[in-house]
Amino acid sequence: MSIQSDKRHIFISYSRKDKDFATELSEKLKEAGNLVWFDTSDIKPGDPWKERIVSAMENSTCVCFCISDDSIKSQYVKFELELACENNIRIVPLCLSMSASEAGTKLGKKSAVFKCVGALDIVEFRSGKLEVAGLRNIQKAINDDDNLYNITRCIRYDAEKWNGWKNGDKNKYLYDEFLIDLVPEGIRGFGIIKMFIEESEKLERKFREEQRKHFDITNELIKVMRQESQNSIDRKAFYHLILEAAMLIGGAESGIIRLVIEKEGSRYLKCEAEIDVPDDKARLNIPISNNTPRNERGIVGWVAENSKPLRANNVKHPFLQEIYINNNPKTKSLLAVPIKAGKKAIGVINVESYKRDNFTHEHRNLLMQLSRYVTIANAVTIFRVSNNE
């Protein structure tokens, strides 16, 4: 039996009662060129077995989890799988003498281990024996693109959380337009993920309809204020009040309002108001010119460039890694919305929380409405300056 592989370091997790299957699996994977850690051959008598397992797991790129009635009950297997989850290591489930759905039921869909299992990687061995076709599927799962696997697992986790949420606003777990657009086509039709994406798209359509109505109202307000406003506006104080309201809406720990400045052919975002943002971070002007790398613009720069809101309830989501700049290690979630004049962003309101999953779609909608007051204040000020008031 000849199976081609990329060289991977594979950890085999199994129950002693499935030792024959696990031993044969270890041999075949080694023949295919993989590096395999198998406790019967890699732990010697007298070795501190827990330390050896921890070390082996930290050096592994994949865990082959032999699922059986015995392994599900095993405390040793539980310990190994919890280690895999903690170290963000791919788990390829091998269902022995049972179907994938039976394995899911027995594991318990709310368990941390179940959520770490790759949605597209399940391999069945209903006969309990290692068939050639099954081995090929194992090797394919092992060789699959790590990035796609991590994305799939993350989306599935979010979908399961949304589907199982019983208290409060479950829609806060649905994706915004930014995340929806990045979901790979190949996994959009997969069970719970399909339903999750469809519901996310439905909510986004409703949001866009509401934004069109608010846009028309804002334009009318600007016209009225330009015609009738006689009192002076302290822009800085006004922006600070808006930011306080923005932080109250989502219970955020810090926030900042930045406006777009254009100077000598360059565009950048400058701080106009901040609350609990370190001085060195607030003073930093964020370049948003076309030649500025995405990872230097950050999420705030992305929002200003695309004139779209971005709600990140997990700043470590794989979709955000190219644009998220970690200015505060305590930040777990954030919400950034554009301040718009027409279709163009003239600034950004950004609020951050130390809690994951902190911001809802309703928070985003309310923040978008708040941002229009900044647009109005900015428009009135520009109008007065142009008329020498």
C-alpha distance (Angstrom), angle and dihedral (degrees) to the residues before:
residue distance angle dihedral
M1 . . .
S2 3.83 . .
I3 3.81 118.0 .
Q4 3.81 121.8 174.8
S5 3.80 119.0 -134.3
D6 3.76 145.5 171.0
K7 3.80 109.0 -120.9
R8 3.82 107.8 -90.8
H9 3.79 133.1 168.3
I10 3.82 104.2 -125.1
F11 3.80 127.2 -168.6
I12 3.84 116.2 -157.7
S13 3.81 115.0 -147.6
Y14 3.81 115.1 -169.3
S15 3.80 147.2 137.7
R16 3.81 118.8 -97.9
K17 3.80 87.8 -120.1
D18 3.85 88.2 63.5
K19 3.81 92.7 48.9
D20 3.84 95.6 121.3
F21 3.81 92.1 55.6
A22 3.82 92.8 44.0
T23 3.83 92.6 47.9
E24 3.80 92.6 52.0
L25 3.81 90.4 45.5
S26 3.81 90.8 52.3
E27 3.82 91.8 51.2
K28 3.81 94.7 47.9
L29 3.79 93.4 47.2
K30 3.82 90.3 50.7
E31 3.82 90.1 49.8
A32 3.80 87.6 54.6
G33 3.83 90.3 57.5
N34 3.81 100.2 -99.2
L35 3.80 124.7 137.1
V36 3.81 105.1 -122.8
W37 3.81 129.4 -166.3
F38 3.80 110.6 -155.5
D39 3.80 119.3 171.6
T40 3.83 98.6 -139.0
S41 3.80 91.2 58.2
D42 3.83 100.7 29.9
I43 3.82 102.0 45.1
K44 3.82 114.5 67.7
P45 3.82 124.9 -158.1
G46 3.80 109.5 -80.4
D47 3.83 94.5 21.0
P48 3.84 116.2 134.8
W49 3.81 92.5 -109.1
K50 3.81 97.8 -164.1
E51 3.79 92.7 53.5
R52 3.82 90.8 46.5
I53 3.81 91.4 51.2
V54 3.82 92.6 47.8
S55 3.82 91.0 49.6
A56 3.81 92.7 46.6
M57 3.80 92.3 48.5
E58 3.81 93.1 50.0
N59 3.81 88.8 55.0
S60 3.80 95.3 46.1
T61 3.79 127.1 99.9
C62 3.80 95.5 -166.5
V63 3.82 141.4 18.5
C64 3.80 121.1 -147.2
F65 3.81 102.6 -151.3
C66 3.82 111.6 -160.3
I67 3.81 101.7 -151.4
S68 3.79 116.2 -154.0
D69 3.79 136.1 138.1
D70 3.81 87.7 -95.9
S71 3.82 97.8 48.1
I72 3.82 92.1 48.3
K73 3.84 88.1 59.0
S74 3.83 95.2 42.4
Q75 3.83 115.8 110.0
Y76 3.83 89.8 -159.3
V77 3.80 91.5 56.0
K78 3.81 90.1 45.9
F79 3.81 89.6 53.2
E80 3.83 91.5 50.4
L81 3.80 94.1 48.2
E82 3.78 93.5 47.6
L83 3.82 87.3 53.4
A84 3.81 89.5 51.5
C85 3.81 91.5 51.0
E86 3.81 92.4 47.6
N87 3.81 91.0 51.1
N88 3.83 93.8 44.8
I89 3.82 91.8 -120.0
R90 3.79 119.9 161.7
I91 3.80 114.7 -106.2
V92 3.81 116.9 -153.5
P93 3.83 108.0 -164.3
L94 3.81 118.0 -144.1
C95 3.80 110.2 -164.6
L96 3.80 110.4 -148.3
S97 3.81 116.6 -159.4
M98 3.82 91.7 -16.8
S99 3.81 141.0 76.0
A100 3.80 124.8 -105.4
S101 3.83 91.4 -108.0
E102 3.82 90.9 51.5
A103 3.81 89.9 50.0
G104 3.81 90.7 50.4
T105 3.80 91.4 51.1
K106 3.80 93.2 48.3
L107 3.80 93.8 46.0
G108 3.79 92.2 49.4
K109 3.80 116.8 -120.1
K110 3.78 92.7 -122.6
S111 3.78 94.4 56.5
A112 3.81 119.6 110.5
V113 3.81 89.4 -126.1
F114 3.80 93.3 55.7
K115 3.81 90.7 51.9
C116 3.82 90.6 52.1
V117 3.80 92.9 54.5
G118 3.81 114.7 103.6
A119 3.81 109.8 -107.7
L120 3.79 93.8 -143.9
D121 3.81 99.6 34.5
I122 3.82 104.8 72.9
V123 3.82 113.2 131.3
E124 3.82 120.2 -167.4
F125 3.82 126.6 -147.7
R126 3.79 100.2 176.1
S127 3.79 91.8 168.1
G128 3.80 90.1 55.0
K129 3.83 89.3 -124.4
L130 3.82 129.4 110.6
E131 3.82 105.2 -109.4
V132 3.83 123.7 -170.0
A133 3.82 94.2 -117.5
G134 3.78 91.0 50.1
L135 3.79 92.1 50.3
R136 3.81 89.9 52.3
N137 3.81 89.2 52.3
I138 3.81 90.3 50.3
Q139 3.80 91.4 52.2
K140 3.81 91.0 46.9
A141 3.80 90.6 51.6
I142 3.80 90.4 48.2
N143 3.81 92.3 49.4
D144 3.83 95.3 44.8
D145 3.77 117.0 121.0
D146 3.83 108.7 -80.0
N147 3.80 92.8 -146.3
L148 3.82 92.8 53.8
Y149 3.79 90.1 47.0
N150 3.80 92.8 52.0
I151 3.80 91.4 46.8
T152 3.82 91.9 49.0
R153 3.79 92.3 48.6
C154 3.81 92.3 47.5
I155 3.83 93.0 49.5
R156 3.77 91.9 45.7
Y157 3.80 90.7 50.1
D158 3.83 90.6 51.9
A159 3.82 91.2 46.4
E160 3.81 92.8 50.1
K161 3.80 90.7 47.9
W162 3.83 90.9 50.8
N163 3.80 93.2 45.9
G164 3.80 94.3 47.9
W165 3.81 98.5 42.1
K166 3.80 111.3 117.6
N167 3.82 104.7 167.4
G168 3.79 125.2 68.9
D169 3.79 127.1 -28.0
K170 3.82 108.1 -3.3
N171 3.83 90.2 176.5
K172 3.80 90.3 74.6
Y173 3.81 86.0 80.0
L174 3.81 93.0 57.3
Y175 3.80 117.0 102.3
D176 3.79 127.2 -104.8
E177 3.80 122.5 -133.9
F178 3.82 93.7 -87.3
L179 3.82 93.8 58.1
I180 3.83 94.6 37.8
D181 3.81 91.2 57.9
L182 3.82 91.5 53.8
V183 3.82 97.7 52.6
P184 3.85 106.2 112.2
E185 3.82 114.2 -114.0
G186 3.80 91.1 -129.1
I187 3.80 93.8 68.2
R188 3.82 101.2 35.4
G189 3.80 92.5 92.0
F190 3.80 95.6 50.4
G191 3.85 113.0 117.7
I192 3.79 112.8 -96.7
I193 3.82 91.2 13.8
K194 3.83 90.5 59.5
M195 3.81 91.9 53.3
F196 3.81 91.3 44.0
I197 3.82 93.9 53.2
E198 3.82 93.2 44.2
E199 3.81 91.3 53.1
S200 3.82 90.4 46.1
E201 3.82 90.6 52.9
K202 3.81 91.6 47.9
L203 3.81 91.6 53.7
E204 3.81 91.2 47.0
R205 3.83 91.5 54.1
K206 3.80 89.5 53.0
F207 3.81 90.2 48.5
R208 3.84 92.5 52.4
E209 3.80 91.4 50.9
E210 3.82 90.5 52.4
Q211 3.80 91.2 47.9
R212 3.82 91.9 54.7
K213 3.82 90.1 54.7
H214 3.82 92.4 47.7
F215 3.82 90.4 48.2
D216 3.82 91.5 58.1
I217 3.82 91.7 47.4
T218 3.83 92.0 49.6
N219 3.80 92.3 52.6
E220 3.79 90.2 52.8
L221 3.81 91.6 49.2
I222 3.81 91.6 51.5
K223 3.80 90.9 52.6
V224 3.81 91.8 49.9
M225 3.80 94.3 46.9
R226 3.79 92.2 48.6
Q227 3.77 90.3 52.5
E228 3.81 100.8 41.5
S229 3.80 111.0 22.0
Q230 3.80 111.5 110.1
N231 3.78 101.6 162.5
S232 3.77 123.9 89.7
I233 3.79 119.2 -111.6
D234 3.79 123.3 -139.3
R235 3.78 95.2 -147.4
K236 3.80 96.7 -168.6
A237 3.81 93.6 51.6
F238 3.80 90.4 44.4
Y239 3.81 92.4 51.2
H240 3.79 90.0 49.5
L241 3.81 90.8 53.7
I242 3.81 90.2 49.8
L243 3.81 90.3 50.6
E244 3.81 92.0 49.9
A245 3.80 89.1 52.7
A246 3.84 90.8 47.2
M247 3.80 91.4 53.6
L248 3.80 92.8 47.2
I249 3.81 91.1 53.2
G250 3.80 93.8 62.2
G251 3.81 101.0 21.0
A252 3.81 90.1 -115.6
E253 3.81 124.3 177.9
S254 3.82 96.9 -145.5
G255 3.78 139.6 11.5
I256 3.78 145.2 177.0
I257 3.81 139.4 -167.6
R258 3.78 115.8 -148.9
L259 3.81 126.6 -177.0
V260 3.79 127.6 -156.5
I261 3.80 114.3 -106.2
E262 3.80 121.0 -166.3
K263 3.78 116.3 -158.8
E264 3.80 131.8 160.6
G265 3.79 92.9 -16.0
S266 3.82 94.0 -49.2
R267 3.79 128.5 108.5
Y268 3.77 125.0 -153.3
L269 3.81 140.9 158.9
K270 3.79 116.7 -111.7
C271 3.81 126.4 -166.2
E272 3.83 114.7 -109.8
A273 3.81 98.1 168.1
E274 3.81 135.5 3.5
I275 3.78 139.8 176.8
D276 3.82 121.5 -159.8
V277 3.80 93.8 -14.8
P278 3.84 113.8 135.2
D279 3.81 111.4 -104.6
D280 3.80 94.2 -121.0
K281 3.84 90.7 53.6
A282 3.82 93.9 44.5
R283 3.81 93.8 49.5
L284 3.78 91.5 50.9
N285 3.81 112.3 107.7
I286 3.80 109.9 -142.5
P287 3.82 113.4 -141.5
I288 3.81 115.2 -138.0
S289 3.79 101.5 176.2
N290 3.81 117.5 133.9
N291 3.80 92.6 -106.6
T292 3.82 93.7 54.6
P293 3.84 112.1 105.6
R294 3.82 114.0 -113.5
N295 3.80 92.8 -121.4
E296 3.83 89.6 59.4
R297 3.81 94.3 50.5
G298 3.79 94.3 52.5
I299 3.79 125.3 -166.2
V300 3.82 91.8 -53.6
G301 3.82 89.4 55.2
W302 3.82 91.0 47.5
V303 3.82 91.1 52.6
A304 3.82 91.8 49.0
E305 3.80 92.1 47.7
N306 3.79 96.9 46.4
S307 3.80 97.6 33.4
K308 3.81 89.8 -135.2
P309 3.82 132.0 117.9
L310 3.79 120.6 -111.5
R311 3.81 122.4 -156.5
A312 3.80 111.9 -168.9
N313 3.80 111.2 -174.9
N314 3.80 90.1 173.3
V315 3.80 113.8 33.3
K316 3.83 88.7 -165.6
H317 3.82 92.5 61.3
P318 3.85 107.7 132.5
F319 3.83 91.1 -124.3
L320 3.81 90.7 61.9
Q321 3.79 100.5 48.7
E322 3.82 94.7 93.8
I323 3.81 94.0 54.7
Y324 3.80 107.6 25.0
I325 3.81 116.5 101.2
N326 3.80 112.1 -163.0
N327 3.82 102.3 -138.4
N328 3.79 93.1 155.3
P329 3.82 121.3 31.4
K330 3.83 89.7 -155.7
T331 3.80 92.7 63.2
K332 3.81 112.3 107.1
S333 3.82 101.1 164.9
L334 3.80 137.9 11.3
L335 3.78 142.8 -174.4
A336 3.80 122.9 -150.4
V337 3.82 123.6 179.8
P338 3.82 130.3 -178.4
I339 3.79 122.3 -114.4
K340 3.78 99.4 -137.2
A341 3.80 135.6 -157.9
G342 3.77 103.7 -173.0
K343 3.79 107.3 -41.0
K344 3.80 93.7 -30.5
A345 3.82 125.0 91.7
I346 3.80 113.4 -126.6
G347 3.79 93.7 177.8
V348 3.80 147.9 -21.3
I349 3.82 137.5 -112.5
N350 3.81 110.3 -150.2
V351 3.82 125.2 -175.8
E352 3.82 126.3 178.5
S353 3.81 135.4 -160.1
Y354 3.78 134.3 -161.0
K355 3.82 88.7 -141.1
R356 3.79 125.3 81.9
D357 3.85 117.3 -124.8
N358 3.79 89.8 18.1
F359 3.81 101.5 139.8
T360 3.81 127.3 67.2
H361 3.80 133.2 -163.6
E362 3.80 87.0 -104.1
H363 3.83 90.1 56.7
R364 3.80 88.8 51.8
N365 3.81 92.5 49.7
L366 3.80 92.8 48.3
L367 3.80 91.2 48.0
M368 3.81 90.5 51.5
Q369 3.80 88.7 54.1
L370 3.82 90.9 48.9
S371 3.80 90.3 50.7
R372 3.81 88.9 62.3
Y373 3.80 90.2 65.7
V374 3.80 88.1 59.0
T375 3.81 88.7 50.1
I376 3.82 90.3 51.4
A377 3.82 94.0 46.7
N378 3.80 90.7 47.9
A379 3.82 92.5 47.8
V380 3.82 93.1 49.1
T381 3.81 91.7 48.9
I382 3.80 92.0 49.8
F383 3.80 89.7 47.7
R384 3.80 91.7 52.9
V385 3.80 93.5 46.6
S386 3.80 91.3 50.1
N387 3.83 89.0 51.0
N388 3.84 94.1 43.7
E389 3.81 93.6 -116.8
